Amino acid sequence: MGLRWSKSMSVGNEILDSDHKELLRLVNEVDRAIRTKNSARFAETLKNLEDATRKHFSNEAKIAHAIEYGFDQHHLEHQYILKEMQSIEDELSAYHGNWSESIAEHYFHFLSTWAIDHIDQDDMKMKASLEALPYDFKPDGLPA
């Protein structure tokens, strides 16, 4: 199985699309670590996913501000998912790699559903505004 980014998932901005591709890749890596019960790899990949998620959320906030897109609800959702990721890390780390297949399936389902819903439902709301700008639009404050 695994998550795959497709052109239909594009929100019309190169930075956000690139972030989304990376998030999907990392969710797949976390899933592989869980399924192979590799607790060290799991901890590393989940940390990478959290870091990429924080970076993406920061990029999104800067872009939303630059295009004057209302972001309050979006920001609350970001806080929620970061808290949930921390809970997943804490819970699965406590098992030291001795988690069941049902636990692995549960967390992959949560992370994959979140990633797809975040792109398809949350970020797609900005698509019309973003498509009015060049695909490589990058507001001040984002790294080159």
Backbone as numpy.savetxt, mean C-alpha at the origin, in Angstrom:
# Nx Ny Nz CAx CAy CAz Cx Cy Cz
-0.89 -17.63 -6.82 -1.74 -16.45 -6.82 -0.85 -15.22 -6.82
-1.30 -14.15 -6.34 -0.50 -12.94 -6.26 -1.22 -11.77 -6.90
-0.85 -10.62 -6.44 -1.46 -9.39 -6.95 -0.65 -8.88 -8.13
-1.35 -8.36 -9.11 -0.70 -7.79 -10.28 -1.30 -6.43 -10.58
-0.44 -5.47 -10.85 -0.89 -4.15 -11.26 -1.24 -4.23 -12.75
-2.30 -3.55 -13.12 -2.66 -3.47 -14.54 -2.92 -2.01 -14.89
-2.88 -1.72 -16.16 -3.06 -0.34 -16.64 -4.41 0.22 -16.18
-5.41 -0.63 -16.00 -6.71 -0.14 -15.54 -6.64 0.39 -14.11
-5.56 0.10 -13.40 -5.38 0.59 -12.04 -4.69 1.95 -12.00
-4.29 2.47 -13.16 -3.60 3.75 -13.20 -4.51 4.87 -12.70
-3.95 5.70 -11.82 -4.71 6.85 -11.33 -4.33 8.12 -12.07
-3.50 7.99 -13.11 -3.15 9.13 -13.93 -1.95 9.92 -13.44
-1.16 9.32 -12.57 0.03 10.00 -12.07 1.15 8.98 -11.91
2.29 9.31 -12.49 3.44 8.40 -12.51 3.92 8.03 -11.11
3.98 8.98 -10.21 4.47 8.73 -8.85 3.53 7.77 -8.13
2.24 8.05 -8.16 1.28 7.20 -7.45 1.19 5.82 -8.08
1.21 5.75 -9.41 1.19 4.44 -10.07 2.42 3.62 -9.68
3.58 4.26 -9.65 4.80 3.57 -9.27 4.71 3.08 -7.82
4.19 3.93 -6.94 3.99 3.53 -5.54 3.06 2.32 -5.46
1.98 2.36 -6.22 1.00 1.26 -6.18 1.63 -0.05 -6.64
2.44 0.00 -7.69 3.13 -1.20 -8.18 4.01 -1.78 -7.08
4.72 -0.90 -6.38 5.60 -1.34 -5.31 4.81 -1.94 -4.14
3.69 -1.32 -3.79 2.87 -1.86 -2.71 2.37 -3.26 -3.04
1.91 -3.46 -4.25 1.43 -4.78 -4.66 2.56 -5.81 -4.63
3.73 -5.40 -5.10 4.88 -6.31 -5.08 5.22 -6.71 -3.64
5.18 -5.74 -2.74 5.53 -6.03 -1.35 4.46 -6.86 -0.64
3.19 -6.65 -0.96 2.15 -7.51 -0.38 2.40 -8.95 -0.81
2.79 -9.15 -2.07 3.12 -10.50 -2.55 4.33 -11.08 -1.80
5.33 -10.24 -1.53 6.50 -10.70 -0.78 6.13 -11.09 0.65
5.30 -10.29 1.29 4.85 -10.62 2.64 4.11 -11.96 2.62
3.27 -12.14 1.63 2.53 -13.39 1.51 3.48 -14.58 1.38
4.50 -14.44 0.54 5.47 -15.54 0.38 6.18 -15.85 1.70
6.54 -14.82 2.44 7.22 -15.03 3.72 6.30 -15.72 4.72
5.03 -15.34 4.73 4.08 -15.97 5.64 3.90 -17.44 5.26
3.70 -17.69 3.98 3.42 -19.06 3.52 4.61 -20.01 3.72
5.82 -19.47 3.65 7.00 -20.31 3.87 7.41 -20.33 5.35
6.62 -19.63 6.17 6.86 -19.57 7.62 8.27 -19.08 7.95
8.73 -18.14 7.12 10.05 -17.55 7.30 9.89 -16.28 8.13
10.01 -16.41 9.45 9.72 -15.28 10.32 10.69 -14.12 10.12
11.96 -14.40 9.83 12.92 -13.32 9.59 12.56 -12.56 8.31
12.26 -13.30 7.26 11.88 -12.68 5.98 10.56 -11.93 6.13
9.65 -12.53 6.90 8.37 -11.87 7.15 8.57 -10.50 7.80
9.36 -10.47 8.87 9.58 -9.21 9.59 10.19 -8.16 8.65
11.14 -8.59 7.83 11.80 -7.67 6.90 10.83 -7.15 5.84
10.06 -8.06 5.24 9.18 -7.64 4.16 7.99 -6.82 4.68
7.49 -7.16 5.86 6.41 -6.35 6.41 6.91 -4.95 6.74
8.13 -4.85 7.26 8.72 -3.53 7.53 8.88 -2.76 6.22
9.33 -3.44 5.17 9.45 -2.79 3.86 8.09 -2.32 3.35
7.06 -3.14 3.56 5.71 -2.76 3.16 5.23 -1.54 3.95
5.47 -1.55 5.24 5.08 -0.40 6.07 5.80 0.86 5.61
7.10 0.76 5.36 7.88 1.92 4.90 7.36 2.44 3.56
7.11 1.52 2.63 6.60 1.91 1.31 5.20 2.52 1.43
4.40 2.00 2.36 3.05 2.52 2.57 3.13 3.94 3.12
4.00 4.15 4.10 4.17 5.51 4.67 4.64 6.49 3.59
5.60 6.05 2.77 6.10 6.91 1.69 4.97 7.23 0.71
4.21 6.21 0.35 3.09 6.42 -0.58 2.07 7.38 0.01
1.72 7.19 1.27 0.75 8.07 1.90 1.25 9.51 1.93
2.54 9.70 2.16 3.12 11.04 2.15 3.05 11.64 0.74
3.42 10.84 -0.26 3.34 11.30 -1.66 1.91 11.68 -2.02
0.98 10.84 -1.62 -0.44 11.08 -1.91 -0.92 12.38 -1.28
-0.54 12.61 -0.04 -0.95 13.82 0.66 -0.40 15.06 -0.03
0.85 15.01 -0.44 1.46 16.16 -1.12 0.79 16.42 -2.47
0.50 15.35 -3.20 -0.16 15.51 -4.50 -1.58 16.01 -4.30
-2.30 15.45 -3.34 -3.68 15.89 -3.08 -3.71 17.37 -2.71
-2.78 17.78 -1.88 -2.71 19.19 -1.48 -2.43 20.06 -2.71
-1.50 19.63 -3.56 -1.14 20.42 -4.74 -2.29 20.56 -5.72
-3.16 19.55 -5.80 -4.29 19.63 -6.74 -5.58 20.07 -6.04
-5.43 20.47 -4.76 -6.55 20.95 -3.95 -7.68 19.92 -3.85
-7.26 18.69 -3.58 -8.20 17.58 -3.41 -8.45 17.41 -1.92
-9.71 17.37 -1.50 -10.05 17.18 -0.09 -9.51 15.84 0.40
-8.74 15.87 1.46 -7.98 14.69 1.85 -8.26 14.21 3.26
-9.16 14.84 3.99 -9.37 14.50 5.40 -9.76 13.04 5.61
-10.77 12.56 4.89 -11.21 11.17 5.05 -10.11 10.22 4.61
-9.45 10.55 3.54 -8.35 9.74 3.02 -7.26 9.60 4.09
-6.96 10.71 4.75 -5.93 10.71 5.80 -6.33 9.79 6.96
-7.60 9.83 7.34 -8.07 8.95 8.42 -7.91 7.48 8.03
-8.20 7.16 6.79 -8.03 5.79 6.31 -6.56 5.39 6.35
-5.67 6.32 6.04 -4.24 6.04 6.10 -3.82 5.70 7.53
-4.30 6.47 8.48 -3.96 6.21 9.88 -4.46 4.83 10.31
-5.65 4.48 9.88 -6.22 3.17 10.21 -5.36 2.03 9.67
-4.97 2.12 8.40 -4.23 1.01 7.80 -2.85 0.88 8.44
-2.22 1.98 8.78 -0.91 1.90 9.43 -1.03 1.24 10.80
-2.09 1.54 11.51 -2.34 0.90 12.81 -2.58 -0.60 12.62
-3.35 -0.97 11.62 -3.62 -2.39 11.34 -2.35 -3.13 10.96
-1.50 -2.50 10.15 -0.23 -3.15 9.78 0.62 -3.41 11.01
0.64 -2.47 11.93 1.40 -2.65 13.16 0.82 -3.81 13.97
-0.49 -3.90 14.02 -1.14 -5.01 14.74 -0.79 -6.35 14.12
-0.77 -6.41 12.79 -0.41 -7.64 12.09 1.02 -8.02 12.44
1.90 -7.05 12.38 3.31 -7.32 12.69 3.45 -7.85 14.11
2.79 -7.19 15.05 2.88 -7.62 16.45 2.33 -9.03 16.64
1.17 -9.29 16.07 0.53 -10.59 16.25 1.33 -11.72 15.61
1.73 -11.53 14.36 2.45 -12.61 13.68 3.86 -12.79 14.22
4.49 -11.71 14.67 5.82 -11.83 15.26 5.77 -12.66 16.53
4.68 -12.56 17.27 4.54 -13.33 18.51 4.51 -14.84 18.24
4.14 -15.25 17.04 4.10 -16.67 16.69 5.46 -17.22 16.27
6.44 -16.34 16.02 7.80 -16.73 15.63 7.81 -17.72 14.46
6.97 -17.47 13.48 6.94 -18.31 12.29 6.09 -19.55 12.42
5.47 -19.77 13.55 4.63 -20.95 13.76 3.16 -20.63 13.57
2.83 -20.01 12.45 1.44 -19.67 12.19 0.81 -20.69 11.26
-0.48 -20.83 11.38 -1.21 -21.81 10.58 -1.50 -21.27 9.19
-1.91 -22.16 8.31 -2.30 -21.76 6.95 -3.46 -20.79 6.98
-4.41 -21.00 7.90 -5.57 -20.10 7.98 -5.15 -18.70 8.42
-4.17 -18.61 9.31 -3.66 -17.29 9.72 -2.98 -16.62 8.53
-2.17 -17.37 7.82 -1.48 -16.82 6.64 -2.49 -16.32 5.62
-3.52 -17.11 5.37 -4.55 -16.73 4.40 -5.31 -15.49 4.86
-5.60 -15.43 6.15 -6.33 -14.28 6.71 -5.55 -12.98 6.48
-4.26 -12.97 6.80 -3.49 -11.74 6.67 -3.21 -11.38 5.21
-2.98 -12.38 4.37 -2.81 -12.06 2.96 -4.10 -11.46 2.41
-5.23 -12.04 2.79 -6.53 -11.52 2.33 -6.70 -10.07 2.80
-6.39 -9.80 4.06 -6.51 -8.43 4.57 -5.62 -7.47 3.79
-4.33 -7.80 3.65 -3.39 -6.90 2.98 -3.71 -6.74 1.50
-4.06 -7.83 0.84 -4.35 -7.74 -0.59 -5.65 -6.98 -0.84
-6.66 -7.23 -0.01 -7.92 -6.49 -0.15 -7.69 -5.01 0.10
-6.92 -4.70 1.13 -6.63 -3.30 1.40 -5.92 -2.66 0.21
-4.88 -3.31 -0.31 -4.10 -2.72 -1.40 -4.98 -2.45 -2.63
-5.76 -3.44 -3.01 -6.62 -3.27 -4.19 -7.70 -2.22 -3.93
-8.35 -2.28 -2.77 -9.38 -1.29 -2.46 -8.81 0.12 -2.38
-7.62 0.24 -1.83 -6.98 1.55 -1.73 -6.80 2.17 -3.11
-6.34 1.36 -4.04 -6.13 1.86 -5.40 -7.47 2.09 -6.10
-8.30 1.05 -6.15 -9.53 1.09 -6.94 -10.60 2.01 -6.37
-10.66 2.14 -5.06 -11.73 2.93 -4.47 -11.25 4.29 -3.97
-10.17 4.30 -3.20 -9.73 5.54 -2.60 -8.98 6.45 -3.59
-7.93 5.92 -4.18 -7.09 6.76 -5.03 -7.72 7.08 -6.38
-8.61 6.23 -6.86 -9.28 6.50 -8.14 -10.13 7.77 -8.06
-10.50 8.18 -6.87 -11.28 9.42 -6.73 -10.49 10.64 -7.19
-9.17 10.55 -7.19 -8.32 11.66 -7.63 -8.02 11.60 -9.13
-8.39 10.51 -9.79 -7.99 10.27 -11.17 -8.39 11.40 -12.12
-9.61 11.85 -12.05 -10.06 12.91 -12.98 -9.20 14.16 -12.84
-8.90 14.53 -11.61 -8.05 15.71 -11.39 -6.62 15.46 -11.86
-6.12 14.27 -11.63 -4.74 13.95 -12.02 -4.59 13.84 -13.53
-5.61 13.32 -14.20 -5.52 13.19 -15.66 -5.56 14.53 -16.38
-5.99 15.57 -15.68 -5.98 16.91 -16.27 -4.56 17.49 -16.26
-3.65 16.82 -15.59 -2.25 17.25 -15.49 -1.37 16.29 -16.27
-0.12 16.69 -16.53 0.79 15.73 -17.17 0.98 14.49 -16.29
1.17 13.33 -16.91 1.34 12.08 -16.17 2.51 12.16 -15.20
3.54 12.91 -15.56 4.72 13.02 -14.69 4.62 14.20 -13.71
3.41 14.74 -13.49 3.21 15.82 -12.54 3.79 15.45 -11.18
4.59 16.37 -10.65 5.21 16.16 -9.36 5.26 17.50 -8.63
4.48 17.64 -7.56 4.50 18.90 -6.83 5.82 19.10 -6.10
6.10 20.34 -5.72 7.28 20.64 -4.94 7.25 19.81 -3.67
8.41 19.39 -3.23 8.50 18.62 -1.99 8.60 17.13 -2.20
8.42 16.67 -3.44 8.58 15.24 -3.72 9.98 15.03 -4.31
10.64 13.96 -3.88 12.00 13.71 -4.41 11.98 13.42 -5.91
13.09 13.70 -6.52 13.21 13.48 -7.97 13.26 12.02 -8.31
